Amino acid sequence: MSEVQDTIKEPIQLRGEVPVGHSKRHSCRLSIGNMLARRYIISHEQQDLREVIKHAIETCREFETLQ
């Protein structure tokens, strides 16, 4: 729930920086759904990276035990 609240706060803080006329023509990627989607993708990429690092560490340990 805190991630949703943080995601809602982010566009609210940026809202004043986008001119009204511009925001009517362009979304500027400030939509909550888009921000949640980006965070979801990033979290999955981090999980993939963790798995690669974990595999590398396990492989190194196995290699060390063989020597």
C-alpha angles and dihedrals in degrees: 000000000000090000090057091049092049090049091052092050093053098065091039090059091048096044094088092054095059116078113238094236092051094048091053091057099036131033092214087209091276096130115123093227092055093048091050090049092052091050090049092052092047092050091051092048089052090051090052090050091050090054092050092049091046090052091049092051092048091048091051091050092050090049091051092051091053093057 
